[in-house]
Amino acid sequence: MDGVNLTLKPTKKFKTNQILVSFTTNIKNHQEITARTLLADLLESTNEHYSTQRAVALKLSELYGASFGTSVSRYGNVYGLNFIINVVNDQYLPGTTNVLQETFAFLNEMIFSPQIVDGKFAADAFQIQKQNLEAFLASLDDNKQGKALTGMNALYFHDRLQQIPAVGQIADIGGLSAANMAALYHKMITEDQINIVVSGHVKEDEVVSALKGMPFTARKKKHLSLIYTQARSPQVKNKSEKEKVSQSKLNLAYNLPIAYDSQERFSAMVFNELFGGSALSLLFQNVREKNSLAYYAESDMDLFRQDLWVQTGIQAENKDKVLQVVKQQLAALQTGQIDKEQLKKIKASMINSYIARADSQSVALSRALGASLTGVLTSEKQWISGVDAVSAKDVSQIAQKAHLQAVYFLDGGIQ
């Protein structure tokens, strides 16, 4: 069906079946980021058939303790609203059961039967979820590491959409109404691209039969703009904010123009692990352990947004020293000063972790969704081979593409 894609991951490895239904789209205004989070909360909590959260919980209990939830996600320029349910496989239940079909019926009700009357979400449910989301977004400031990351993103990204957390911001709550949320729901149901992933000991004909009972409709197949890019600036932006915190937060953002679907992505992953992505990394060993300049020092990257960032928790008086040591570690990688034994350990650790995560059904589901969204299919053998083939020269070439663009400092003052 146009605009609706099914990925089946049959496996006998798990005793449960997991079903993921993801509605994805490009967003044009930043208010919609917050609105989709509220919509996810509304669709998780109640519907026409289950008018209270307790009623939903009782139904899940009837499904042998199934777990159900919604979430929002961001892949570069693409925003997802996701429904996921985890339920025990019929073969592990006594007697004759048909839990898989019942589970799809439950999903049908949660997705397609919201509490909308006269073009508005039910007032009580709307107010409860709106207040809950407002409280949640307000609480994000209590996590100072997260607050500093948001501050860094606001400083680094040119696009307002990219500056805002994937769950939205409290400033946009006031503009949300029961009516415009209903309108957003209908837009999502009829226009978003839909990716369905099913994992477990299931048969294709059973899944297809169950999906036919859900009113998915064909929609114009869109080529979603996935990658966010921005021009590299010749100047580094700096911003400092003061707040009474026990640890100051020093974050750095770099432009890293690596395509998520290129062979270079494997080199970029190894580079990040070696730079600051693991306990074996240069940042961990030199900023935290050797020089005792940070409570934590780590790096991460997002190839869908082509950026790399460093997060540190420090004493304010050590700011300049930390900046210098971070700069030195990146320079060492850029000039090829890479210990081959350390590189070997990093790659082995990455491969072992990748294999271990394959035992998680949720990880398998997430990987399948990523492949469906990007069109990049990577087998376990290909992933391991790609990482194992990365050389010190490859890492150095990636490091040379990293350019510092922003420095954000949440200053807790001299202790």
Buried (B, 14 or more C-beta within 10 A) or exposed (E): EEBBBBBBBEEEEBEBBBBBBBBBBBBEEBBBBBBBBBBBBBBBBBBEBBBEBEBBEEBBEEBBEBEBEBBBBBBBBBBBBBBBBBBBBBEEEEEEBEBBBBBBBBBBBBBBBBBBEEEBBBEEBBEBBBEEBBEBBEEBEEEBBBBBBBBBBBBBBEEEBBBBBBBBBBEBBEEBBBBBBBBBBEEBBEEBBBBBBBBBBBEEEBBEEBBEEBEBEEBEEBEBEBBBBBEEBEEEBEBBEEBEBEBBBBBBBBBBBBEBEEEBBBBBBBBBBBBBBBEBBBBBBBBBEEBEBBBBBBBBBBBBBBBBBBBBBBBBEBBEBBBEBBEEBBEBBBEEEBEEEBBEBBBEBBBEEBEEEBEEBEEBBBBBBBBBBBEEEBEEEEBBEBBBEBEBEBBBBBBEBBBBBBBBBBBBEEE
